[in-house]
């Protein structure tokens, strides 16, 4: 594989250099800002590179990010439109897999709206699924995920919302073997007068109304861990919901999402959106087919959970990464 790095004043100029040097089939591996402007790293298999090709290409703006270069908008100028360059930089910054970035940018370019936020939101709606909770309902929810994902905090936020809305929500936890695993949830429950049930693996939570089961963190690649979790899900006739913190490795999160999907997971709660600068891991996990159900953007339990919408996700992608997480102001009502 032939790999080259190109430095230019703007993204548009850099992409033109890539096309001139490597051709239409070049793959963008990454980009970063430099003192000179922008640096783009691209690669191509020598077998895919033609002996000669037309540098001035009237269809240049219709390429794809990933398998082809993506200058948006069909322009032959040296510079991309400012909005298109902003979109490319913003999407690439979060580090999602190339094929995910390609889909988002291509769908956004097809919308042809003056606002890149609206265009990106439309692209997000087309690429990802959104499956909000509303009320948990009568079926149990089992919060699953790797250690430290924030499952206990999510369960506590559901408990607070249920108390505020006057709904009877039963909380249980299987995190009873790890020292301190249930302590925070138990302390909160004392305040709410809703003490969680300590649930051993393989035991059913006897409660007919809305209920949420917080589970211990598991290694998704350990068969014994996953089998114990499967038993908890099945005996409680429950819907497993994956909880993942933002900021994780995108390719690792893809693998994790696939493994949990085998347990019947179809929805995802993203946590720690207030502390992560990059959400490519969350995007990668959702790209496997999981639906965005909710998001946590604060460690304060009383702040509750937020619905994650295409518009809210677009704002997260486009906003200043050093700023606060910008989500809808509404909270999930348990």
Secondary structure, 3 states (H helix, E strand, C coil): CEEEEEEECCHHHHHHHHHHHHCCCCEEEEEEEECCEEEEEEEECHHHCCCCCCCCCCCHHHCCCCCCCCCCCCCCCCCCCHHHHHHHHHHHHCCCCHHHHHHHHHHHHHHCCCCHHHHHHHHHHHHCEECCCCCCCCCCEEEECCCCCCHHHHHHHHHHHHHHHCCCCEEEECCCCCCCCCHHHHHHHHHHCCCCEECCCCCCCCCCCCEEEECCCCCCCCHHHHHHHHHHHHHCCCEEEEEEECCCCHHHHHHHHHHHHCCCCCEEEEECCCCCCCCHHHHHHHCCCCEEEEECCCCCHHHCCECCCHHHHHHHHHCCCCCCCCCCCCCCCC
